[in-house]
Amino acid sequence: MHILHTLFTRHLGGLEQAFINDTEALVARGHKVTALLRADAPYGEEVATHAASVQTVSPNGFYDILAIWKIRTLLKQIKPDVIVAHNGRAIALLAYAAWGLHIPLCGVSHSYKTARAFHCDMLVVLSEHMRNHFISVGYTKPMSVIPNLMHLPPRPEITKPGNPIVIGAIGRLSEEKGFADFLHALYELKQAGVPFIARIGGDGPEMQRLKLLERKYELNAHIQWAGWVTDKASFYREVDVICLPSREDSFPMVVIETLAYGVPMVATDAPGPVSMLTDGVNGLLVPRRDTSAMAKALQRLATEPELAVKLAEAGWEKAQDFAFDTVAKRWDETLTNFIAPARKRQTA
């Protein structure tokens, strides 16, 4: 089938990596994929390596009439069998543009925001927890759970943490990702006399503030700033544990990557990590914004190497749920089962 695959964000992070991976998965299952992105999307070149073509529209807000007209013109021109739109802005704009064209719209929600979901003919969510949330607010149209995916590396060699322990954290440096809490936890770890090195990968609007906190907590000798990480395999090989300090997160790619590379994880109890990790089984979960609990969990892995190995081994087993071929097949089956009845409903 011909799929118009759409996202209108202008930065680069886990959501955008998931979109790239989903594009590749749809192509791998034999579908023709036309990608529709903002002209300034920093992930456009990577998407172009998989999609049959990349079209661009740069909307301003949810009700950009000119953007809606351009999208509608594109839809009439390429006549896709189905639209797959990621997150609220793309869902809303594609719904307006496709009105009356009888093209089924599948929305993909990467968050718990519900307002735009009702524009869809079908919704894809990332976890059962998210599915239950949308049901609770009255969403009654077809809905499927399809998690994020990745190409899993070969089974890694899982080793005990070193001394000093190397603690990694990676992601977009924005407030909701909780890196300020992570630095405070590192300060508490230093106060407890635990030797450590922290490697922080990523970039974003919080960078200046985090640098100020680094100086405030006198962590300069402990922190290595890796910048935006392109070689994920090397980053994960160089750390003993990953900390995910998110204040809000619906389904972070970092969790999948950490499990796949056989690294034990400390994460907050944000909805995403909770839906993927079981405390004490394949990770350690701590309350959001509780820097003392975060520091104690990191200290526990530094001083209990057998626990770290146990969590990493169980994590690698859990990572198989997100294997590329497995999830790509779910995408194929979901869209195939959705498209025919959706067309019938819209033309009735």
C-alpha positions in Angstrom: 0.0 0.0 0.0 1.0 3.6 -0.4 1.4 5.3 3.0 1.7 9.0 3.6 3.9 9.2 6.8 3.8 12.5 8.6 5.5 14.3 11.4 5.9 18.1 11.9 8.4 18.6 14.7 11.5 20.7 14.2 14.0 19.2 16.7 15.7 15.8 17.1 15.0 13.4 19.9 13.4 10.1 20.8 10.1 10.8 19.0 12.0 11.7 15.8 14.1 8.6 16.0 10.9 6.5 16.5 9.5 8.1 13.3 12.6 7.3 11.4 12.5 3.7 12.6 8.8 3.3 11.8 9.5 4.7 8.2 12.1 2.0 7.7 9.8 -0.7 9.1 7.0 0.2 6.8 9.3 0.2 3.8 10.8 -3.1 4.9 7.3 -4.7 4.8 7.0 -3.8 1.2 5.0 -0.6 1.4 5.6 2.6 -0.6 6.1 5.4 1.9 5.9 9.1 1.1 7.2 11.2 4.1 5.7 14.6 4.8 7.9 16.7 7.1 8.7 20.3 7.9 11.3 21.8 5.5 13.6 22.5 8.5 13.2 19.0 10.1 16.7 18.0 11.1 15.9 14.3 10.6 14.8 14.8 6.9 18.0 13.4 5.4 17.8 10.2 7.4 14.1 9.7 6.6 15.0 10.2 2.9 17.3 7.1 3.0 14.2 5.0 3.6 11.1 6.8 2.1 10.3 6.7 -1.6 10.1 10.5 -1.5 10.0 13.3 1.1 7.6 16.2 0.7 7.7 19.3 2.9 5.2 21.7 4.4 6.1 24.0 7.3 2.8 24.7 9.2 2.4 27.4 11.8 0.1 26.0 14.4 -2.9 23.6 14.2 -5.0 25.8 11.9 -2.6 27.0 9.2 -4.9 27.4 6.2 -2.1 27.7 3.7 -0.5 24.5 5.0 -3.8 22.7 5.0 -4.4 23.7 1.4 -0.9 22.5 0.4 -1.4 19.2 2.1 -4.8 18.7 0.5 -3.2 19.4 -2.9 -0.6 16.8 -2.2 -3.2 14.2 -1.1 -5.1 14.7 -4.3 -1.9 14.3 -6.3 -0.4 11.2 -4.7 -3.6 9.5 -3.6 -2.2 7.5 -0.7 -4.1 4.4 0.6 -3.7 5.5 4.2 -2.3 8.5 6.2 -0.1 7.7 9.3 0.3 11.0 11.3 2.5 11.2 14.4 1.3 13.4 17.3 -1.3 16.2 17.6 -0.2 18.8 15.0 0.2 16.3 12.2 -3.1 14.5 13.2 -5.1 17.7 13.2 -3.7 19.2 10.0 -4.0 15.9 8.0 -7.6 15.5 9.3 -8.5 18.9 8.0 -6.7 18.5 4.7 -8.1 15.0 4.1 -11.8 16.0 4.8 -14.1 14.4 2.2 -11.2 12.6 0.3 -12.0 9.2 1.9 -8.4 8.5 2.9 -8.2 6.7 6.2 -6.3 8.5 8.9 -4.3 6.5 11.5 -2.9 8.7 14.3 0.1 7.8 16.3 0.2 9.2 19.8 3.6 9.5 21.5 2.0 11.3 24.5 -1.0 11.2 26.8 -2.6 14.3 25.2 -6.0 13.4 23.9 -7.6 16.4 22.2 -6.5 15.7 18.6 -6.9 11.9 18.8 -10.6 12.2 18.1 -9.8 13.4 14.6 -8.5 10.0 13.7 -10.2 7.0 12.2 -7.8 4.8 14.2 -5.2 5.4 16.9 -1.9 3.7 17.5 -0.5 4.1 21.0 2.8 2.8 22.4 1.7 0.8 25.5 -1.2 -0.8 27.2 -1.0 2.0 29.9 -1.6 4.6 27.1 -4.4 2.5 25.6 -6.2 2.4 28.9 -5.7 6.2 29.3 -7.4 6.9 25.9 -10.2 4.5 26.7 -10.8 6.3 30.0 -11.3 9.6 28.2 -13.9 8.2 25.8 -11.9 7.2 22.8 -14.1 4.4 21.1 -12.6 4.1 17.6 -10.2 1.3 16.7 -7.0 1.4 18.6 -3.8 -0.7 18.5 -0.7 -0.9 20.7 2.5 -0.8 18.7 5.7 0.0 20.7 8.7 1.8 19.4 11.3 -0.5 17.7 15.0 -0.7 16.9 17.5 -3.0 15.3 18.8 -5.0 18.2 22.5 -5.5 18.5 23.9 -9.0 19.0 23.7 -10.2 22.6 26.2 -8.1 24.5 28.8 -9.2 27.0 27.4 -8.2 30.3 30.0 -7.3 32.9 30.0 -5.9 36.5 30.3 -2.1 36.9 33.8 -0.7 37.3 35.2 1.4 40.1 34.6 4.3 39.7 31.2 3.4 38.2 30.4 5.2 34.9 26.9 6.6 34.9 25.4 7.5 31.6 22.4 9.7 30.8 21.3 10.5 27.3 18.4 12.4 25.7 17.2 15.9 24.7 18.3 18.4 27.4 14.8 19.8 28.1 13.1 20.5 31.4 10.7 17.5 31.3 13.6 15.1 30.8 14.8 15.8 34.4 18.5 16.3 33.8 18.6 19.0 36.6 17.3 16.3 38.9 20.1 14.0 37.7 22.8 16.5 38.5 21.4 17.0 42.0 21.4 13.2 42.4 25.0 13.1 41.3 25.8 15.8 43.9 24.2 13.6 46.6 26.2 10.6 45.3 29.4 12.7 45.7 28.4 13.7 49.2 28.0 10.0 50.0 31.6 9.4 49.0 30.7 7.1 46.0 33.4 7.4 43.2 31.8 7.9 39.8 32.1 9.4 36.4 29.0 10.7 34.6 28.7 10.8 30.8 25.9 13.0 29.5 24.8 12.7 25.9 22.5 15.1 24.2 21.8 18.7 23.6 18.9 21.1 24.1 17.5 24.2 25.7 18.6 23.3 29.2 22.3 23.0 28.4 23.2 26.4 29.9 21.3 25.8 33.0 22.8 22.4 33.5 26.3 23.8 33.1 25.5 26.3 35.9 24.3 23.5 38.1 27.5 21.6 37.3 29.5 24.5 38.7 27.2 25.0 41.6 27.5 21.4 42.7 31.2 21.3 41.9 30.8 18.3 39.6 33.2 19.5 36.9 35.7 16.7 37.7 33.0 14.1 37.5 31.0 15.0 34.3 31.9 14.4 30.7 29.6 16.1 28.2 29.3 14.0 25.0 27.1 16.3 23.0 24.6 14.8 20.5 25.4 11.1 20.3 25.4 9.5 16.8 27.3 6.4 17.8 24.9 4.9 20.3 26.7 1.5 20.5 29.9 3.2 21.6 28.1 5.4 24.2 26.4 2.4 25.8 29.5 0.3 25.8 31.4 3.0 27.7 28.9 3.2 30.6 28.1 0.8 33.5 24.6 2.1 34.2 22.1 4.4 32.5 20.0 6.9 34.5 16.7 8.1 33.0 15.6 11.0 35.2 12.5 12.0 33.2 9.7 14.0 34.9 7.4 13.2 31.9 8.0 10.5 29.4 5.5 8.3 27.5 7.7 5.7 25.8 11.4 6.7 25.8 13.7 5.2 23.1 16.5 5.4 25.7 14.9 2.5 27.7 14.8 0.2 24.7 18.4 1.1 23.8 19.6 0.5 27.3 17.9 -2.9 27.5 19.2 -3.9 24.1 22.8 -3.0 24.9 22.7 -4.9 28.2 23.2 -2.0 30.5 21.4 -1.8 33.9 19.0 1.1 34.3 17.8 3.5 37.0 14.6 5.3 35.8 11.9 7.4 37.2 8.3 6.2 37.6 7.1 8.2 34.6 4.4 6.4 32.6 6.8 5.3 29.8 9.5 3.6 32.0 6.8 2.0 34.2 5.2 0.4 31.1 8.6 -1.2 30.1 10.4 -1.9 33.4 9.6 -4.0 36.4 11.3 -2.6 39.5 14.0 -5.0 40.8 13.6 -7.3 37.8 14.9 -5.5 34.7 15.6 -2.0 36.2 15.3 0.1 39.3 12.4 2.6 39.4 12.4 5.7 41.7 9.8 8.4 42.2 10.0 11.4 39.8 12.0 14.4 41.1 13.1 12.3 44.1 16.9 13.0 43.8 17.7 11.2 47.0 16.0 8.0 45.9 17.8 8.3 42.5 21.2 8.7 44.2 20.5 5.7 46.5 19.5 3.5 43.5 22.7 4.5 41.6 24.8 3.8 44.8 23.1 0.4 45.1 24.3 -0.6 41.6 27.8 0.7 42.3 28.0 -1.4 45.5 26.0 -4.5 44.4 27.5 -5.6 41.1 25.6 -8.9 41.1 22.3 -6.9 41.1 23.6 -4.8 38.2 24.4 -7.9 36.1 21.0 -9.5 37.0 19.1 -6.4 35.9 21.1 -6.1 32.6 20.5 -9.8 31.7 16.8 -9.5 32.3 16.7 -6.2 30.5 18.2 -7.8 27.4 15.5 -10.4 27.4 12.8 -7.7 27.7 14.4 -5.9 24.7 13.3 -8.7 22.4 9.8 -7.3 22.6 11.0 -4.3 20.6 12.9 -6.1 17.9 12.7 -4.5 14.4 11.2 -7.4 12.5 8.7 -8.3 15.3 7.2 -4.7 15.5 7.4 -4.1 11.8 5.1 -7.1 11.3 2.7 -5.6 13.8 2.6 -2.4 11.8 1.9 -4.3 8.6 -0.9 -6.3 10.2 -2.5 -3.3 11.9 -2.6 -1.1 8.7 -3.8 -4.0 6.5 -6.6 -4.8 8.9 -7.5 -1.2 9.3 -7.6 0.1 5.8 -10.4 -1.9 4.2 -13.1 -1.4 7.0 -12.1 2.3 7.3 -12.7 2.9 3.6 -16.1 1.2 3.9 -17.1 3.4 6.9 -16.0 6.6 5.1 -17.8 5.8 1.8 -21.0 4.4 3.3 
